[in-house]
Amino acid sequence: MPQPLFTTTADTLVAVDFTPRTRHREPGPYRRLFTHPGTRAFTVGNLLARLPMGMFSVSAVIMIVAARDSYALAGAVTATGLAATALVAPWTARLVDRYGQARIAVPATLLAALGSLALVLCVHRGAPDWTLFAAYAATATTPNTGGMSRARWNHLLRGDDKALHTANSFEQAADELCFMLGPVLAVLLCSSLFPEAGTLVGVALLVTGILVFAAQRSTEPPVSGALQRAKAPLRAPGIPALLVICLAMGAVFGSMEVVTLAFADVQGHPSAAGVVLALQAAGSCAAGLLYGAWKPSGPAEHRYPWCVAAMTALMTLPLLAASLTGSLLVLAAALLIAGMATAPTMVTGLTLVQERTPEGRLNEGMTLAVTGLLGGIAGGSAIGGWTAEHVSATAGFGVPVAAAAVALVITSWCFAPATLTRSHPQGAAAPSTPAPGISARPTFEDEAPSGPKRGSGGGSPQGRDG
């Protein structure tokens, strides 16, 4: 290290310090997030397990079409898996809350992996069609990896709302990244190697990721005895309204995907649809990271109507781009901008789900939100596809706008500041119960289940994960 230089000028002593000046910079919000011990390890495992969620359905379609030459059969098989996930997911989530993440996630993942491998074997061996439905339905036991990761952040950052906001934004950005990269990786593997490659690599990533994630026991939320006393999330004040909004949000995503595919096909560039949709996910991912670095003021219930309003407004851009220009390039730019409202809206909505879910049942509450999204994706895909086929692909872009408008109406009624003020008079404590009508539902003690019901799983291997 350089030493100071001393010299004199006339009767004045001069000291010159050549030591380099370094300005101490405060770590950013994401850097501070990963200073907690164990967070990097469980995040790596979770990302490995989450990437296949965007691969499985695309890989299954390519594999089945290559062997049976039937898009109808491939679509029916993947739709069956989506429906099975929507039914089974809450039960696995309840088991996770009751017995712990590691004890349930590992065997549930292995069972789902066996289902995927059985699908590969049935397709390769030419088994009857019904075996494909049975095998793919077994993949519904995949645990909700995004929900389990959010539960860990909620446990580690309890009491630090700003840090939890950053963590939720990071998780949403990770969802968008996996949604963007998963299908691309699946198509690359299936086309460059062999049709079954996408499913096999997805299984390997899923099992490896869950094993790494489950091994990080120091960050795992403890099993709480509150599960025995807590009411079911569906009976918690505000949760039903949020699930209906998730249903409408899912319809936005599902219809936008199908309609964009149809529009690209009409324009004569069907292969470009994946890149166009990836731009929408990229815009959402970037907006999610920026939203996490921003320090929001006020409660999430006050921000939520503004987020949904912004999303509804931006969803009109693809409709305008398609109807006024008919250009796929302009549509891509419109989807990039429209996607920027997705992550902030989802982050705020899932934050509200976390706040209103009874203690000890967070995984179940988050999985119910994912189930709502999956149901909306399925319905939105059907309505968007029908509109694109029987009206026009351009008109189909009106479906996500309509779905977003429905979400906005419900949000404005349940979470508008005026409504919240009327439900909490001045001077009274304002608990996290947003909606009149919804919050007025009677609450009951939910009896602890005696065991899992038929089929218990969670997660969304066939669609966007929350």
ZIRABEL-V570739 format. One record per residue. N is the residue number from 1. RES is the residue in three letters. OMEGA is omega in whole degrees, 0 to 359 (999 if undefined). Layout:
# ZIRABEL-V570739
n->N res->RES omega->OMEGA
n->N res->RES omega->OMEGA
This chain:
# ZIRABEL-V570739
n->1 res->MET omega->181
n->2 res->PRO omega->178
n->3 res->GLN omega->178
n->4 res->PRO omega->179
n->5 res->LEU omega->180
n->6 res->PHE omega->176
n->7 res->THR omega->181
n->8 res->THR omega->173
n->9 res->THR omega->186
n->10 res->ALA omega->182
n->11 res->ASP omega->183
n->12 res->THR omega->175
n->13 res->LEU omega->181
n->14 res->VAL omega->176
n->15 res->ALA omega->179
n->16 res->VAL omega->181
n->17 res->ASP omega->180
n->18 res->PHE omega->180
n->19 res->THR omega->181
n->20 res->PRO omega->178
n->21 res->ARG omega->178
n->22 res->THR omega->181
n->23 res->ARG omega->180
n->24 res->HIS omega->180
n->25 res->ARG omega->176
n->26 res->GLU omega->178
n->27 res->PRO omega->180
n->28 res->GLY omega->184
n->29 res->PRO omega->181
n->30 res->TYR omega->177
n->31 res->ARG omega->177
n->32 res->ARG omega->181
n->33 res->LEU omega->185
n->34 res->PHE omega->171
n->35 res->THR omega->177
n->36 res->HIS omega->182
n->37 res->PRO omega->175
n->38 res->GLY omega->185
n->39 res->THR omega->180
n->40 res->ARG omega->182
n->41 res->ALA omega->182
n->42 res->PHE omega->177
n->43 res->THR omega->177
n->44 res->VAL omega->179
n->45 res->GLY omega->181
n->46 res->ASN omega->179
n->47 res->LEU omega->176
n->48 res->LEU omega->181
n->49 res->ALA omega->184
n->50 res->ARG omega->181
n->51 res->LEU omega->180
n->52 res->PRO omega->180
n->53 res->MET omega->176
n->54 res->GLY omega->183
n->55 res->MET omega->193
n->56 res->PHE omega->185
n->57 res->SER omega->179
n->58 res->VAL omega->179
n->59 res->SER omega->180
n->60 res->ALA omega->180
n->61 res->VAL omega->181
n->62 res->ILE omega->182
n->63 res->MET omega->182
n->64 res->ILE omega->179
n->65 res->VAL omega->180
n->66 res->ALA omega->184
n->67 res->ALA omega->186
n->68 res->ARG omega->179
n->69 res->ASP omega->182
n->70 res->SER omega->174
n->71 res->TYR omega->179
n->72 res->ALA omega->179
n->73 res->LEU omega->180
n->74 res->ALA omega->179
n->75 res->GLY omega->179
n->76 res->ALA omega->180
n->77 res->VAL omega->181
n->78 res->THR omega->177
n->79 res->ALA omega->177
n->80 res->THR omega->177
n->81 res->GLY omega->178
n->82 res->LEU omega->179
n->83 res->ALA omega->179
n->84 res->ALA omega->178
n->85 res->THR omega->180
n->86 res->ALA omega->181
n->87 res->LEU omega->189
n->88 res->VAL omega->189
n->89 res->ALA omega->183
n->90 res->PRO omega->181
n->91 res->TRP omega->176
n->92 res->THR omega->178
n->93 res->ALA omega->178
n->94 res->ARG omega->177
n->95 res->LEU omega->177
n->96 res->VAL omega->179
n->97 res->ASP omega->186
n->98 res->ARG omega->187
n->99 res->TYR omega->180
n->100 res->GLY omega->185
n->101 res->GLN omega->186
n->102 res->ALA omega->184
n->103 res->ARG omega->183
n->104 res->ILE omega->187
n->105 res->ALA omega->183
n->106 res->VAL omega->179
n->107 res->PRO omega->178
n->108 res->ALA omega->179
n->109 res->THR omega->179
n->110 res->LEU omega->177
n->111 res->LEU omega->178
n->112 res->ALA omega->178
n->113 res->ALA omega->177
n->114 res->LEU omega->177
n->115 res->GLY omega->179
n->116 res->SER omega->178
n->117 res->LEU omega->177
n->118 res->ALA omega->177
n->119 res->LEU omega->178
n->120 res->VAL omega->181
n->121 res->LEU omega->181
n->122 res->CYS omega->179
n->123 res->VAL omega->183
n->124 res->HIS omega->183
n->125 res->ARG omega->179
n->126 res->GLY omega->179
n->127 res->ALA omega->179
n->128 res->PRO omega->185
n->129 res->ASP omega->184
n->130 res->TRP omega->180
n->131 res->THR omega->178
n->132 res->LEU omega->179
n->133 res->PHE omega->182
n->134 res->ALA omega->182
n->135 res->ALA omega->183
n->136 res->TYR omega->177
n->137 res->ALA omega->180
n->138 res->ALA omega->180
n->139 res->THR omega->180
n->140 res->ALA omega->179
n->141 res->THR omega->176
n->142 res->THR omega->182
n->143 res->PRO omega->179
n->144 res->ASN omega->185
n->145 res->THR omega->178
n->146 res->GLY omega->178
n->147 res->GLY omega->179
n->148 res->MET omega->178
n->149 res->SER omega->178
n->150 res->ARG omega->178
n->151 res->ALA omega->178
n->152 res->ARG omega->177
n->153 res->TRP omega->180
n->154 res->ASN omega->178
n->155 res->HIS omega->184
n->156 res->LEU omega->187
n->157 res->LEU omega->182
n->158 res->ARG omega->180
n->159 res->GLY omega->179
n->160 res->ASP omega->186
n->161 res->ASP omega->181
n->162 res->LYS omega->178
n->163 res->ALA omega->179
n->164 res->LEU omega->175
n->165 res->HIS omega->177
n->166 res->THR omega->180
n->167 res->ALA omega->179
n->168 res->ASN omega->177
n->169 res->SER omega->177
n->170 res->PHE omega->181
n->171 res->GLU omega->178
n->172 res->GLN omega->176
n->173 res->ALA omega->177
n->174 res->ALA omega->175
n->175 res->ASP omega->182
n->176 res->GLU omega->179
n->177 res->LEU omega->180
n->178 res->CYS omega->177
n->179 res->PHE omega->181
n->180 res->MET omega->186
n->181 res->LEU omega->184
n->182 res->GLY omega->180
n->183 res->PRO omega->179
n->184 res->VAL omega->179
n->185 res->LEU omega->180
n->186 res->ALA omega->180
n->187 res->VAL omega->180
n->188 res->LEU omega->181
n->189 res->LEU omega->183
n->190 res->CYS omega->182
n->191 res->SER omega->184
n->192 res->SER omega->181
n->193 res->LEU omega->178
n->194 res->PHE omega->189
n->195 res->PRO omega->182
n->196 res->GLU omega->187
n->197 res->ALA omega->182
n->198 res->GLY omega->179
n->199 res->THR omega->182
n->200 res->LEU omega->177
n->201 res->VAL omega->178
n->202 res->GLY omega->178
n->203 res->VAL omega->180
n->204 res->ALA omega->179
n->205 res->LEU omega->182
n->206 res->LEU omega->182
n->207 res->VAL omega->179
n->208 res->THR omega->181
n->209 res->GLY omega->180
n->210 res->ILE omega->178
n->211 res->LEU omega->177
n->212 res->VAL omega->181
n->213 res->PHE omega->183
n->214 res->ALA omega->181
n->215 res->ALA omega->181
n->216 res->GLN omega->186
n->217 res->ARG omega->183
n->218 res->SER omega->180
n->219 res->THR omega->183
n->220 res->GLU omega->178
n->221 res->PRO omega->179
n->222 res->PRO omega->176
n->223 res->VAL omega->185
n->224 res->SER omega->175
n->225 res->GLY omega->180
n->226 res->ALA omega->180
n->227 res->LEU omega->181
n->228 res->GLN omega->185
n->229 res->ARG omega->186
n->230 res->ALA omega->175
n->231 res->LYS omega->180
n->232 res->ALA omega->179
n->233 res->PRO omega->180
n->234 res->LEU omega->180
n->235 res->ARG omega->181
n->236 res->ALA omega->181
n->237 res->PRO omega->177
n->238 res->GLY omega->183
n->239 res->ILE omega->179
n->240 res->PRO omega->179
n->241 res->ALA omega->180
n->242 res->LEU omega->180
n->243 res->LEU omega->176
n->244 res->VAL omega->177
n->245 res->ILE omega->176
n->246 res->CYS omega->177
n->247 res->LEU omega->179
n->248 res->ALA omega->177
n->249 res->MET omega->178
n->250 res->GLY omega->177
n->251 res->ALA omega->176
n->252 res->VAL omega->183
n->253 res->PHE omega->183
n->254 res->GLY omega->181
n->255 res->SER omega->181
n->256 res->MET omega->180
n->257 res->GLU omega->184
n->258 res->VAL omega->182
n->259 res->VAL omega->178
n->260 res->THR omega->176
n->261 res->LEU omega->180
n->262 res->ALA omega->180
n->263 res->PHE omega->178
n->264 res->ALA omega->179
n->265 res->ASP omega->179
n->266 res->VAL omega->180
n->267 res->GLN omega->178
n->268 res->GLY omega->179
n->269 res->HIS omega->184
n->270 res->PRO omega->182
n->271 res->SER omega->181
n->272 res->ALA omega->184
n->273 res->ALA omega->180
n->274 res->GLY omega->179
n->275 res->VAL omega->180
n->276 res->VAL omega->179
n->277 res->LEU omega->178
n->278 res->ALA omega->177
n->279 res->LEU omega->177
n->280 res->GLN omega->179
n->281 res->ALA omega->179
n->282 res->ALA omega->177
n->283 res->GLY omega->179
n->284 res->SER omega->180
n->285 res->CYS omega->180
n->286 res->ALA omega->179
n->287 res->ALA omega->178
n->288 res->GLY omega->179
n->289 res->LEU omega->178
n->290 res->LEU omega->180
n->291 res->TYR omega->178
n->292 res->GLY omega->178
n->293 res->ALA omega->179
n->294 res->TRP omega->180
n->295 res->LYS omega->184
n->296 res->PRO omega->177
n->297 res->SER omega->179
n->298 res->GLY omega->182
n->299 res->PRO omega->181
n->300 res->ALA omega->182
n->301 res->GLU omega->176
n->302 res->HIS omega->180
n->303 res->ARG omega->189
n->304 res->TYR omega->179
n->305 res->PRO omega->178
n->306 res->TRP omega->178
n->307 res->CYS omega->180
n->308 res->VAL omega->178
n->309 res->ALA omega->178
n->310 res->ALA omega->179
n->311 res->MET omega->179
n->312 res->THR omega->180
n->313 res->ALA omega->182
n->314 res->LEU omega->179
n->315 res->MET omega->176
n->316 res->THR omega->183
n->317 res->LEU omega->176
n->318 res->PRO omega->178
n->319 res->LEU omega->179
n->320 res->LEU omega->180
n->321 res->ALA omega->182
n->322 res->ALA omega->185
n->323 res->SER omega->184
n->324 res->LEU omega->184
n->325 res->THR omega->184
n->326 res->GLY omega->184
n->327 res->SER omega->178
n->328 res->LEU omega->179
n->329 res->LEU omega->177
n->330 res->VAL omega->177
n->331 res->LEU omega->179
n->332 res->ALA omega->178
n->333 res->ALA omega->179
n->334 res->ALA omega->179
n->335 res->LEU omega->177
n->336 res->LEU omega->180
n->337 res->ILE omega->181
n->338 res->ALA omega->181
n->339 res->GLY omega->184
n->340 res->MET omega->178
n->341 res->ALA omega->186
n->342 res->THR omega->185
n->343 res->ALA omega->178
n->344 res->PRO omega->179
n->345 res->THR omega->181
n->346 res->MET omega->179
n->347 res->VAL omega->182
n->348 res->THR omega->179
n->349 res->GLY omega->180
n->350 res->LEU omega->174
n->351 res->THR omega->177
n->352 res->LEU omega->176
n->353 res->VAL omega->178
n->354 res->GLN omega->183
n->355 res->GLU omega->187
n->356 res->ARG omega->178
n->357 res->THR omega->180
n->358 res->PRO omega->181
n->359 res->GLU omega->179
n->360 res->GLY omega->182
n->361 res->ARG omega->184
n->362 res->LEU omega->180
n->363 res->ASN omega->179
n->364 res->GLU omega->179
n->365 res->GLY omega->180
n->366 res->MET omega->180
n->367 res->THR omega->175
n->368 res->LEU omega->177
n->369 res->ALA omega->177
n->370 res->VAL omega->178
n->371 res->THR omega->176
n->372 res->GLY omega->177
n->373 res->LEU omega->181
n->374 res->LEU omega->178
n->375 res->GLY omega->178
n->376 res->GLY omega->178
n->377 res->ILE omega->180
n->378 res->ALA omega->180
n->379 res->GLY omega->179
n->380 res->GLY omega->178
n->381 res->SER omega->181
n->382 res->ALA omega->181
n->383 res->ILE omega->178
n->384 res->GLY omega->178
n->385 res->GLY omega->179
n->386 res->TRP omega->181
n->387 res->THR omega->180
n->388 res->ALA omega->183
n->389 res->GLU omega->187
n->390 res->HIS omega->177
n->391 res->VAL omega->174
n->392 res->SER omega->178
n->393 res->ALA omega->179
n->394 res->THR omega->178
n->395 res->ALA omega->180
n->396 res->GLY omega->179
n->397 res->PHE omega->174
n->398 res->GLY omega->181
n->399 res->VAL omega->177
n->400 res->PRO omega->177
n->401 res->VAL omega->179
n->402 res->ALA omega->179
n->403 res->ALA omega->178
n->404 res->ALA omega->178
n->405 res->ALA omega->176
n->406 res->VAL omega->178
n->407 res->ALA omega->181
n->408 res->LEU omega->179
n->409 res->VAL omega->181
n->410 res->ILE omega->181
n->411 res->THR omega->180
n->412 res->SER omega->180
n->413 res->TRP omega->187
n->414 res->CYS omega->190
n->415 res->PHE omega->178
n->416 res->ALA omega->181
n->417 res->PRO omega->180
n->418 res->ALA omega->178
n->419 res->THR omega->180
n->420 res->LEU omega->179
n->421 res->THR omega->179
n->422 res->ARG omega->182
n->423 res->SER omega->178
n->424 res->HIS omega->183
n->425 res->PRO omega->181
n->426 res->GLN omega->180
n->427 res->GLY omega->179
n->428 res->ALA omega->177
n->429 res->ALA omega->183
n->430 res->ALA omega->178
n->431 res->PRO omega->183
n->432 res->SER omega->178
n->433 res->THR omega->194
n->434 res->PRO omega->199
n->435 res->ALA omega->169
n->436 res->PRO omega->183
n->437 res->GLY omega->179
n->438 res->ILE omega->183
n->439 res->SER omega->182
n->440 res->ALA omega->179
n->441 res->ARG omega->177
n->442 res->PRO omega->180
n->443 res->THR omega->182
n->444 res->PHE omega->175
n->445 res->GLU omega->181
n->446 res->ASP omega->181
n->447 res->GLU omega->178
n->448 res->ALA omega->181
n->449 res->PRO omega->179
n->450 res->SER omega->179
n->451 res->GLY omega->180
n->452 res->PRO omega->176
n->453 res->LYS omega->186
n->454 res->ARG omega->182
n->455 res->GLY omega->179
n->456 res->SER omega->180
n->457 res->GLY omega->181
n->458 res->GLY omega->178
n->459 res->GLY omega->182
n->460 res->SER omega->178
n->461 res->PRO omega->182
n->462 res->GLN omega->184
n->463 res->GLY omega->180
n->464 res->ARG omega->180
n->465 res->ASP omega->174
n->466 res->GLY omega->999
